[in-house]
Amino acid sequence: MVERVAPWRWLALLITLSFTSRAHAQGNYEIQVYGSDTVPAQNLMVELHSNFTAMGEKDTLDGVYPTQHQLHETLELTRGLTDWSEIGFYVFTSAQNGHGVQWVGDHIRPRVRVPESWGWPVGVSLSMEIGYQRAQYSPDTWTWEVRPIIDKTLGRWYFAVNPALERTLHGPGVRDGWNFAPGVKIGYEFTDVIGGGLECYADYGQIGAFAGTHDQQQQVFAVVDLNVSPRWEINFGVGVGATASTDHLIFKAILGRRF
C-alpha cells in the first residue's frame, strides 16, 4: 500500500524527478511548490511573495534588467469557486536601485483538483497559468504554464511534485515549444507549529532537446514553514543556484491569509 512506502524511498524518487535535468523558471516572483488543495468555495486567499536576489545577473542582457539586488513583491489573490476549483490572479512588481519600483506584469491561474471523495492515494490537481511580463524583465512577454500537482502526507513527512510544462506565446522563445520546469518539495513537521525541508526548482529547457548543464537553471531552497493557524500560511527560506545560468543566492518569504 502507498501508505507503507518508506519516507526515504519517496525522498529518493522526488530528488531524482527534480534533477533529471530550469531555463524559464518562475522568474523569482512566485517561488513556490504548490500543494494539491484548492481554496474552499467562496473563500479568498491573499498572499504576498517577497523575494530578494542577493547574488544574480549583474549586466543588462538583450534589454532585460539585471537581477542583482532586485526585490520582487508579488500579490496573489485566489478565490475558491467550488470544492474542487479555484482561480488565482497575480500582480508582479520589482524594486531596484536605478530603476525604482515598477510594475512587471500580471498572470491569471485557474485550477481544478481531484475531489477527496474519489479516494485517490495521493492529492492531484492541475493549474493553467497564462500572463504577461514587461520586456525589461523577461524577453518572453506572454507565457503559458501547465502545472500538474501531486502531493502526499505520510505521518510528519510531506512530499509534493510539480512537473510543470511552460511555453512562450510571444517572444524569442516561441519557437522552443514546451519546456520542462519541475519543482519538488520535501517537508517534515518537527512540531505542530514548526516544519522545515527542501524545495528544488529546475528548468531544463525544451522537451526533447534539454539545454546543456551550463544553460539549465537549478535551485535548492532550505525552507521553514510555520503552522500558527489554519488561516495563515507562512513560509520562508534561502536558495542557492547550482548552475552558471541560475541566480546564485535568493531569499524568499510567503505570507498568506485566508478570508
Buried (B, 14 or more C-beta within 10 A) or exposed (E): EEEEBEBEEBBEBBBEBBBEBBBBBBBBBBBBBBBBBBBBEEEBBBBEBBBBBEBBBEEEEEEBBBBBBBBBBBBBEBBBBEEBBBBBBBBBBBBBEEEEEBEBBEBEBBBBBBEEEEEEEBBBBBBEBBBBBBBBBBBBBBBBBBBBBBBBBBEEBBBBBBBBBBBBBEBEBEEBEBBBBBBBBBBBBEEEEEBBBBBBBBBBBBEEEBBEEEBBBBBBBEBBBBBEEEEEBBBBBBBBBBBEBBBBBBBBBBBBBBE
